[in-house]
Amino acid sequence: MGVKKAMFYTVRAAILAFAFVVVPTYSWALTTAYIDTVDGAWGNVIPAPNPTVRITNGGQRLAWGNRFQGRKSSYIFGGIDNTGPHALGDSFDLGRFTHNNFTILGGGITAATLSVTITGRLVDGLASTIFSVTSVFDVMHDETRNNQAVCPYGDTPPCGDLITFLTNAAMSETIAFNGSNFLFEASGFIGAFTNGNSLFSDESLRNHAIMQGRLTEVPSPSPVPLPAALPLLAGSIGFVGWIKRRKRT
């Protein structure tokens, strides 16, 4: 083998080894989720303290407002159990959300949180893990005045309310599995009063929607240690220089 060819193969091997160590690798895991139970609990109601607020039914029902015609407004969440398998990134049903949108006298809310505890199993080939995690959703509530001349959301009086759900990743737990972290988050709603993650709720009705979730992989920054291939690359460059000097002599 000639000197030039030897130099070429040596440098190429060093560069490939360097790239193999430095360039991050990605796992295209075929992770699926099997859901056993889904339980919801309301909390962190704003404004607080609010003497009209009541959380009952094991945390599943949040009611507020001074009664008008014998009824309070309320949120109810009931989980949907025993579903799957659900592929990574696919939407599936987490629970049934109800807004009992009744006329109240004062004591409205502007926000709350819904903590959804999910138990089940993650599977990837022969590997699996049992999990129990809680995902937290921030819920913003616009309690409109019923008898406005122009309703803010395009309906006609009595004006309906707007409810918005956002995943609170900072307060949610993740599942560590196969070297990755996974998070359950809200992907939207299907039902009678759907508009993405913002739900328009007609006044004086019991409005229902199915809350959907998905399992997503949480990206985590990789540390950047000194690559093991750096000494190999440096040695190869030195070897090339030595060959050139030897050739000149």
N, C-alpha and C positions, 0 to 999 in steps of 0.2 A: 504494500500500500504506500503511495507517495506521501510526501510530507504535507502537501496541501490538503489531500483527502483526509489524512489523519487529523489535521487541524480542524477541518470542517466537521467531522463526526464528533470530535471531542467537544467543540463549542456547542454544537447542536444538542448533544446529550445534556450538557450543563444547563442550557437555556430551558430545555423541556423539563428538567428536574426542578428548576427554579420556579417555572410557571405552575407546575403541579402543586407545589407547596404554597405559593403566594396566592394564586387565584382561588377564591372561595368555591367550595363545592355545594351543590344544592341537592336535597333529597326530594324526589318526586314520589312521595309516599302515597299509597292508595289507602289512606286512612278512612275508615267508616265508623259511624257512631250508632250505637243502639241505646235508646232512651228507656229507662225503667219508670222513673217518676219525675214529675215536674210540680213544684210547690211554690206558690207566690205569697209574698208578704209586703204590705204597704207600710211606709214610714216616712220620716223626715218631711212632714207636711209644713208648707209655708202658706200663709203666715202662722207662726207659732209664738206663744200659745194661742190656740183658737178654741174657745170653750164649746163650740158647736161640733168639733171633729170627733168622730168615733171610729175606732178600728176594731172590728169584730170578726167572728168566724175564723179564728186562728190566724188573723192577719190578712185574710183574703178579701175582706170588705172594708172599704174606706168610705164613710159617709160624712157629710158636712151640711151646714146651713140650718137656719131656723125653719121649722116646718111651715109649709103653706099648703093648705088642703090635706094635711096629715102626712106629707111625704118629704123626705130629705133627698138631696142629690147624692149619688154614690158611684164609686168604682167597684167592680167585682172582677177578680181574676181566678179562673179555674184551670189548673194544668191539664195537659193531655198526655196520658201515660202510655207506656208500652208501644213505642214506634221504632222504626228502623228496619234495615240499615239506611243511614243517611250519609251520602258521600261528602267529602270535604268541599265546602263552598256551596252546597245545594241548600235551598230553603226547605224547611219542614215546619209542621205545626207545633208550637210550644204550649199554647193555651188559649182559652176563650176569654176575651175582654169585653166587659159590659159597662156602659155608662148609662145609669139611670138619670136622665137629664130632666129633672123636675124643677118647677119654679120654687125658689127659696127666698126668704127675707133676710138678706145680709149673711155674713159669715162664710163667704166664698173662699176658695183656695186658689193659689197661683201656681203651686208646684208640689210635687211629692216624689218619692222614689218607690220603685217596685223591685224588690229583691227576689229573683227567681232561682231556686235551688234545684239543680238538675243532677240526677244520679243515673248511672248507666255504665257502658263499657265501650272503649275504643279498641278497634281491631285493625291490624295491618298484617296480612298473611297469617303466620303462626303466632305473631306477637299480639298481646292484648293487655289491657289494664282496666281495672274497675275505678270509677271516679265518682266524686260528689263535689260539685262546685257551685258557687253562687255567682250569677251575673246580675249586675245592678243597672237599672234603666232609670234615667232622669225623665220625669213626666212634667211637662209644662201645660198649664190649664188657663185658658182665656175664658173666664165666666162673663159672657156678654150681658149687657142690659137688654132685657127682652123687648121692650117697646121703643126701640129707636126708629127714627124716621127712615134711615137707611142702614141696613144690617151690614156689618163689616166684612162678611164672608159671602155676600151675594145672594143670600136667601131673603125671605120676607118675614116680617114680624109674626109671631115672637121669634127673636133672633137666636140662632143656635150657637154652640160653643166650639172652640177649637182645642184639640188635645194633641200634643207633640211628644213622641217618644225618642229618646236618644240613648245609645249605649254609653254607659259610664265605664270605660275600660280601666280607669285608675282604681275604681272600687270593686272591679270584678276579678274573680279568681281565674287562673289559667291551669291547664292540665299539661304536665310534663310527660311526654311519651315519644319514644324512639328518637331522642335527641332534639325534639322540637317542643314548643309550647303552643297550646291551642286555647281558643277563646270562643264561648258562645255569645253571639250578638244578635240584636234585632235586625231582621232584613225587611220588615214591612208587615202589612196586614191585608187580609182578605175578608170581605164581608160587606155589610150594608152601608157603612160610612167610611170608605177607604180613600186615602189620598197619600200614598207612600207612607211615611212615618208620621204625617200629620193627619189627624182624623177629625172630620167635621161631624158634629153631633147635633141632630135636630132637637129642638126644644120640645119638652113634654112627652118624650118617647124613651123607651128602653132600647138603646142602640148597641148592637153587638158586632164584634169583629174577631177573627181568628188571628192571634199574634203569631207571626212566623219568625223563626230564628235560623241561624246557620253556624256551622263550626268552621272557624277560620284559623289559619296558622299565623301566629304572632311573630313577625320578624324580630330577630335579636341581633344587635351589632356584635360582630366577631372581634375578639382581641387581635392585635397585630403584633405578634412576637417576632423576634429575629428569625427569618426563615432558615430552616436547616439546610436549604440548597445554596445559601449565600457562600459558605466556605467552598462548596464544590465549584460554583461559578468562578470565584476568585482564583481557586487553584487551577482551573482550566485556562483562564486568561494568562496566568503565570506560566503554565506549561507551553502555551502558544509562543509567548515571548522567549522562553528558553530555546524552543526549536528554531526560531528566527535567528537568535544570537549564535546558535551552534552552526546554522547553515552559513552565516557570514564568515565564521572562522574556518 
